[in-house]
């Protein structure tokens, strides 16, 4: 955001803010472009699939709302979508040296933008190791070495200049390392219990972290992940979010049908499929582990937008699920979802305007 801020010069604070918001919108559009290209890597010449995946991302009202704000989430979302594209290209075409270096640089830059993106390192390690197991090629080893070298060089370079920008090496609230092996192991039980209760009912032997919320995942990833504007105070009636839940459940069921009907394709492309599946799981696990508390919460502290580094993988999975029923039904379902997204986006604009100005 420094560049548009400087371009605005001595203009009013409103002009400076507008310039930065335009830059944010361009980064959000770049995120959608990376998702489009990533989907093309998965589906080749099936343009309907690629366009559908990109539009599913673009028409998430919360994504567009954040994309019009000044927030480092916009930057990390774009970099995460680029990493998705590069990892899919490596999985589909092989780990060439240019792609390996690009992956390394992107991994090095991601946590400089926002520390939560360290979770994506797990996804990258999985893909690189899977390619090593699958290909058993010396070129993969060279590519992995190049990736690691690029990450290290970027992080060392940043650590040497961070103080110049009044920043710490680690972009965490306290400036320290995001996690250590000791803390990860010592808090494993707490993290598992907390994450379980976000999505599922508390078990008898668990400490109840959410006694006042029946289903925290609904508040975090449905309401706040789709349409909760302002300081998460401007929301739709509950029926809208129930419809979103129904759509998510239907898409998940279609994805299971796709896996069963196209099992040969899934087995042949297991690296790609597993990468897309584990990306949102790992991002959610990292977010919830960071928020896990030993006490009780009266409200959900997490924000649904923290899942957006995985929004590209989710868009591709959703678009792919529609192909379980053949090309004709895929076209119909994709069109229906895109139209619904357009309607929801316009409704969100009107809702936000009413919330701010009435």
C-alpha positions as CSV (number, residue, x, y, z in Angstrom):
1,X,0.0,0.0,0.0
2,X,3.0,2.3,0.2
3,X,3.1,2.8,-3.6
4,X,-0.5,4.2,-4.0
5,X,-0.1,6.1,-0.8
6,X,3.0,7.8,-2.2
7,X,1.4,8.4,-5.6
8,X,-1.4,10.2,-3.8
9,X,1.2,12.6,-2.5
10,X,-0.1,15.6,-0.5
11,X,-3.7,15.0,-1.4
12,X,-6.3,14.7,1.2
13,X,-6.5,11.6,3.5
14,X,-9.6,10.6,1.5
15,X,-7.7,10.7,-1.8
16,X,-4.9,8.7,-0.2
17,X,-7.4,6.1,1.2
18,X,-9.1,5.9,-2.2
19,X,-5.8,5.3,-4.0
20,X,-4.9,2.5,-1.6
21,X,-8.4,0.9,-1.9
22,X,-8.0,0.9,-5.7
23,X,-4.7,-0.9,-5.3
24,X,-6.4,-3.4,-2.9
25,X,-9.1,-4.0,-5.5
26,X,-6.5,-4.7,-8.2
27,X,-4.8,-7.2,-5.8
28,X,-8.2,-8.9,-5.3
29,X,-8.7,-9.1,-9.1
30,X,-5.2,-10.6,-9.3
31,X,-6.2,-13.2,-6.8
32,X,-9.1,-14.2,-9.1
33,X,-6.8,-14.3,-12.1
34,X,-4.4,-16.7,-10.3
35,X,-7.4,-18.9,-9.4
36,X,-8.5,-18.9,-13.0
37,X,-5.0,-20.0,-14.2
38,X,-4.7,-22.5,-11.4
39,X,-8.1,-24.1,-12.4
40,X,-6.8,-24.3,-16.0
41,X,-3.8,-26.3,-14.7
42,X,-6.3,-28.8,-13.2
43,X,-8.8,-29.0,-16.0
44,X,-6.8,-28.1,-19.1
45,X,-9.1,-27.0,-21.9
46,X,-12.3,-27.1,-19.9
47,X,-12.9,-23.4,-19.8
48,X,-16.2,-23.6,-18.1
49,X,-14.6,-25.2,-15.1
50,X,-11.9,-22.6,-14.9
51,X,-14.2,-19.6,-15.3
52,X,-16.6,-21.2,-12.8
53,X,-13.9,-21.6,-10.2
54,X,-12.7,-18.0,-10.6
55,X,-16.2,-16.6,-10.4
56,X,-17.1,-18.6,-7.3
57,X,-14.2,-16.8,-5.6
58,X,-14.9,-13.4,-7.2
59,X,-18.6,-13.4,-6.1
60,X,-18.0,-14.2,-2.5
61,X,-19.4,-10.9,-0.9
62,X,-16.9,-11.0,2.0
63,X,-14.0,-11.5,-0.4
64,X,-15.0,-8.4,-2.4
65,X,-15.7,-6.4,0.8
66,X,-12.2,-7.1,2.1
67,X,-10.8,-6.5,-1.4
68,X,-12.1,-3.0,-1.3
69,X,-10.5,-2.2,2.1
70,X,-7.0,-1.4,3.2
71,X,-6.0,-4.7,4.8
72,X,-3.0,-7.0,4.5
73,X,-5.4,-9.9,4.0
74,X,-5.7,-8.7,0.4
75,X,-2.0,-9.1,-0.2
76,X,-1.7,-12.5,1.5
77,X,-4.8,-13.8,-0.5
78,X,-3.1,-12.8,-3.8
79,X,0.2,-14.4,-2.8
80,X,-1.5,-17.5,-1.6
81,X,-3.4,-17.8,-4.9
82,X,-0.1,-17.4,-6.7
83,X,1.4,-20.2,-4.6
84,X,-1.6,-22.4,-5.4
85,X,-1.0,-21.8,-9.1
86,X,2.7,-22.6,-8.9
87,X,2.2,-25.7,-6.8
88,X,-0.4,-27.0,-9.2
89,X,1.8,-26.3,-12.1
90,X,4.6,-28.3,-10.4
91,X,2.2,-31.1,-9.7
92,X,0.9,-31.2,-13.3
93,X,3.9,-30.4,-15.4
94,X,6.9,-31.2,-13.1
95,X,9.1,-29.2,-10.8
96,X,11.2,-27.2,-13.2
97,X,13.9,-24.9,-11.8
98,X,12.0,-21.6,-12.7
99,X,8.9,-22.9,-11.0
100,X,10.9,-24.1,-8.0
101,X,12.5,-20.7,-7.6
102,X,9.1,-18.9,-8.0
103,X,7.6,-21.2,-5.3
104,X,10.5,-20.4,-2.9
105,X,10.3,-16.6,-3.5
106,X,6.5,-16.7,-2.9
107,X,6.9,-18.8,0.3
108,X,9.5,-16.3,1.5
109,X,7.3,-13.3,0.8
110,X,4.0,-14.7,2.2
111,X,4.8,-14.4,5.9
112,X,6.3,-11.0,5.4
113,X,2.7,-9.9,4.3
114,X,1.0,-11.8,7.2
115,X,2.3,-14.3,9.6
116,X,-0.7,-16.6,9.3
117,X,0.5,-17.7,5.9
118,X,3.1,-19.9,7.5
119,X,0.4,-22.5,7.5
120,X,0.8,-22.7,3.7
121,X,4.4,-24.0,4.2
122,X,2.8,-27.3,5.3
123,X,1.0,-27.5,1.9
124,X,4.1,-26.7,0.0
125,X,6.1,-29.4,1.9
126,X,3.4,-31.9,1.2
127,X,3.4,-31.2,-2.6
128,X,7.2,-31.2,-2.8
129,X,7.6,-34.5,-0.9
130,X,4.7,-36.1,-2.9
131,X,6.4,-35.1,-6.2
132,X,9.6,-36.7,-4.9
133,X,7.8,-39.9,-4.0
134,X,5.8,-39.9,-7.3
135,X,8.6,-39.0,-9.7
136,X,11.8,-40.3,-8.0
137,X,13.7,-37.9,-10.2
138,X,16.9,-36.1,-9.6
139,X,15.4,-33.0,-11.1
140,X,12.9,-32.9,-8.3
141,X,15.6,-33.0,-5.7
142,X,17.3,-30.1,-7.5
143,X,14.0,-28.2,-7.5
144,X,13.4,-28.8,-3.8
145,X,16.9,-27.5,-3.1
146,X,16.3,-24.4,-5.2
147,X,12.9,-23.8,-3.4
148,X,14.5,-24.0,0.0
149,X,17.4,-21.8,-1.0
150,X,15.0,-19.1,-2.4
151,X,12.9,-19.2,0.9
152,X,16.0,-18.8,3.0
153,X,17.5,-16.0,0.9
154,X,14.2,-14.0,0.9
155,X,13.7,-14.4,4.7
156,X,17.4,-13.5,5.4
157,X,17.0,-10.5,3.1
158,X,13.9,-9.4,4.9
159,X,15.4,-9.9,8.4
160,X,18.2,-7.4,7.4
161,X,15.8,-4.7,6.2
162,X,12.7,-5.2,8.4
163,X,13.9,-2.7,11.0
164,X,14.2,0.0,8.3
165,X,10.4,-0.2,7.9
166,X,9.8,-0.4,11.7
167,X,8.9,-4.1,11.3
168,X,9.9,-7.3,13.0
169,X,11.3,-10.3,11.1
170,X,8.2,-12.3,12.0
171,X,4.9,-10.6,11.2
172,X,3.1,-11.8,14.3
173,X,1.5,-9.5,16.9
174,X,4.4,-9.9,19.3
175,X,7.1,-10.1,16.7
176,X,8.2,-13.5,17.8
177,X,8.3,-16.9,16.0
178,X,4.7,-18.0,15.2
179,X,5.2,-21.4,16.7
180,X,7.8,-23.7,18.3
181,X,8.0,-27.4,18.4
182,X,7.7,-27.3,22.2
183,X,4.5,-25.2,22.2
184,X,3.0,-27.2,19.4
185,X,3.4,-30.4,21.3
186,X,2.4,-29.0,24.7
187,X,-0.8,-27.5,23.4
188,X,-1.8,-30.3,21.1
189,X,-4.6,-31.6,23.4
190,X,-6.0,-28.1,23.9
191,X,-5.9,-27.4,20.2
192,X,-7.6,-30.6,19.2
193,X,-10.4,-30.1,21.7
194,X,-10.9,-26.5,20.7
195,X,-11.0,-27.2,16.9
196,X,-13.4,-30.1,17.5
197,X,-15.8,-27.8,19.3
198,X,-15.7,-25.3,16.5
199,X,-17.4,-27.8,14.2
200,X,-18.8,-30.6,16.3
201,X,-20.7,-30.9,19.7
202,X,-18.5,-31.0,22.8
203,X,-17.8,-34.5,24.1
204,X,-18.5,-35.4,27.7
205,X,-14.8,-35.6,28.7
206,X,-13.9,-32.2,27.0
207,X,-13.8,-28.8,28.6
208,X,-16.6,-26.7,27.1
209,X,-14.9,-23.7,25.4
210,X,-18.2,-22.4,23.8
211,X,-21.0,-22.8,26.4
212,X,-22.9,-19.9,24.8
213,X,-22.6,-20.8,21.1
214,X,-24.2,-24.0,19.8
215,X,-22.2,-24.1,16.6
216,X,-19.2,-21.6,16.4
217,X,-18.4,-22.7,12.8
218,X,-21.7,-21.2,11.7
219,X,-20.8,-17.8,13.1
220,X,-17.2,-17.9,11.9
221,X,-17.1,-19.5,8.5
222,X,-20.7,-19.1,7.3
223,X,-21.8,-15.7,8.6
224,X,-18.4,-14.0,8.8
225,X,-17.0,-16.0,5.9
226,X,-19.7,-14.9,3.5
227,X,-21.5,-11.7,4.5
228,X,-20.9,-9.8,7.8
229,X,-19.9,-6.2,7.1
230,X,-18.7,-3.2,9.0
231,X,-17.3,-4.5,12.3
232,X,-19.2,-7.8,11.6
233,X,-22.4,-6.1,12.7
234,X,-24.2,-5.7,9.3
235,X,-25.6,-9.1,8.4
236,X,-28.4,-10.7,6.4
237,X,-31.4,-12.5,8.0
238,X,-30.6,-16.0,9.1
239,X,-32.5,-17.6,6.2
240,X,-29.8,-16.4,3.8
241,X,-27.0,-18.2,5.7
242,X,-29.2,-21.3,6.0
243,X,-29.4,-21.3,2.2
244,X,-25.6,-20.9,2.0
245,X,-25.2,-23.9,4.4
246,X,-27.5,-25.9,2.1
247,X,-25.4,-24.9,-0.9
248,X,-22.2,-25.9,0.8
249,X,-23.6,-29.3,1.9
250,X,-24.9,-30.0,-1.6
251,X,-21.5,-29.1,-3.1
252,X,-19.7,-31.4,-0.7
253,X,-22.1,-34.2,-1.6
254,X,-21.5,-33.6,-5.3
255,X,-17.7,-33.7,-4.6
256,X,-18.1,-37.1,-2.9
257,X,-20.0,-38.3,-6.0
258,X,-17.3,-37.0,-8.3
259,X,-14.6,-38.9,-6.3
260,X,-16.7,-42.1,-6.6
261,X,-17.6,-41.8,-10.3
262,X,-14.2,-40.5,-11.4
263,X,-12.0,-42.6,-9.1
264,X,-9.6,-43.4,-11.9
265,X,-8.9,-39.7,-12.5
266,X,-8.6,-39.1,-8.8
267,X,-6.0,-41.8,-8.4
268,X,-4.1,-40.6,-11.4
269,X,-4.0,-37.0,-10.1
270,X,-3.8,-37.8,-6.4
271,X,-1.2,-35.1,-5.7
272,X,-3.4,-32.4,-7.1
273,X,-6.5,-33.7,-5.4
274,X,-4.9,-34.1,-2.0
275,X,-3.3,-30.7,-2.2
276,X,-6.6,-29.0,-2.9
277,X,-8.3,-30.9,-0.1
278,X,-5.7,-30.4,2.6
279,X,-5.2,-26.7,1.9
280,X,-8.4,-25.4,3.5
281,X,-8.0,-28.0,6.3
282,X,-4.5,-26.9,7.2
283,X,-5.5,-23.2,7.0
284,X,-8.5,-23.7,9.3
285,X,-6.4,-25.8,11.7
286,X,-3.7,-23.1,11.9
287,X,-6.2,-20.3,12.5
288,X,-8.1,-22.2,15.2
289,X,-4.8,-23.4,16.9
290,X,-3.8,-19.7,17.1
291,X,-7.1,-18.8,18.7
292,X,-7.3,-21.8,21.0
293,X,-7.8,-20.8,24.6
294,X,-7.9,-22.8,27.8
295,X,-10.9,-20.8,29.0
296,X,-14.4,-20.1,27.8
297,X,-15.4,-17.7,25.0
298,X,-18.7,-15.8,25.1
299,X,-18.4,-15.0,21.4
300,X,-16.3,-16.3,18.5
301,X,-13.1,-14.3,18.2
302,X,-12.0,-15.7,14.8
303,X,-12.9,-14.0,11.5
304,X,-14.1,-15.9,8.5
305,X,-11.8,-14.0,6.1
306,X,-8.9,-15.9,7.8
307,X,-9.8,-18.8,5.6
308,X,-9.3,-16.8,2.4
309,X,-5.7,-17.9,1.8
310,X,-7.4,-21.2,0.9
311,X,-10.3,-19.6,-1.1
312,X,-8.6,-20.6,-4.5
313,X,-8.6,-24.3,-3.5
314,X,-12.2,-24.1,-2.3
315,X,-13.3,-22.5,-5.5
316,X,-11.6,-25.2,-7.6
317,X,-13.1,-28.0,-5.5
318,X,-16.6,-26.5,-5.7
319,X,-16.4,-26.0,-9.5
320,X,-15.0,-29.5,-9.9
321,X,-17.8,-31.1,-7.8
322,X,-20.4,-30.0,-10.3
323,X,-18.8,-32.2,-13.0
324,X,-19.9,-35.3,-11.0
325,X,-23.1,-35.3,-13.1
326,X,-21.6,-34.7,-16.6
327,X,-20.8,-31.7,-18.7
328,X,-24.4,-30.6,-19.2
329,X,-25.3,-30.6,-15.6
330,X,-22.0,-29.0,-14.7
331,X,-22.9,-26.1,-17.0
332,X,-26.3,-25.7,-15.4
333,X,-25.1,-25.9,-11.9
334,X,-22.1,-23.6,-12.5
335,X,-24.4,-21.0,-14.1
336,X,-26.9,-21.3,-11.2
337,X,-24.2,-20.8,-8.6
338,X,-22.7,-17.8,-10.5
339,X,-26.1,-16.2,-10.9
340,X,-26.8,-16.7,-7.2
341,X,-23.4,-15.2,-6.4
342,X,-24.2,-12.1,-8.5
343,X,-27.6,-11.7,-6.7
344,X,-25.9,-12.1,-3.3
345,X,-23.2,-9.6,-4.1
346,X,-25.7,-6.9,-5.2
347,X,-27.8,-7.7,-2.1
348,X,-24.7,-7.3,0.0
349,X,-24.0,-3.9,-1.5
350,X,-27.5,-2.7,-0.7
351,X,-27.3,-4.2,2.8
352,X,-24.0,-2.5,3.5
353,X,-25.3,0.9,2.2
354,X,-28.4,0.6,4.4
355,X,-26.3,-0.3,7.4
356,X,-23.9,2.6,7.0
357,X,-26.3,5.3,5.9
358,X,-29.7,4.7,7.5
